[in-house]
Amino acid sequence: MRKRRTTQKTPLTRPRKKGAAKNRRRLEQKRRLVALGMPEEEVTKLTSRDVLTLLKHPKKVEQAHS
C-alpha cells in the first residue's frame, strides 16, 4: 500500500535561514559583550566566531575588563 502525503507529515522543503535574523542575533551578542564591560571599539573589531567564543565564558570576560 502506498504512503500518502497526509500520513507522512514531513515538510517538502527545508526552511531557509534569513539574513535579517542572523544580523539580529549577531548584534544582540555584541550588545551582551558590551554589557559585560568590554569596550565597544574592541567588540566591533571582533569576528562573529570570536564573539561566540567569548560569550561561552562570561565571567572571564567580566574579570578581564573590569
PESUL-V386073 format. One line per field, one symbol per residue. ss: DSSP state (h for helix, s for strand, l for the rest). phi: phi as a letter, one per 40 degrees, with the letter a starting at -180 (. if undefined). psi: psi as a letter, one per 20 degrees, with the letter a starting at -180 (. if undefined). Layout:
# PESUL-V386073
ss = ???
phi = ???
psi = ???
This chain:
# PESUL-V386073
ss = llllhhhhllllllllllhhhhhhhhhhhhhhhhhllllhhhhhhllhhhhhhhhllhhhhhhhll
phi = .cccdcccfbccbccccccccccccccccccccccchcccccccccccccccccccbcccccccbb
psi = qpprhhhgkqqhqppqqqhhhghggggghhhgghhijpqhhghhiqrhhhgghhihmhhhgghhk.
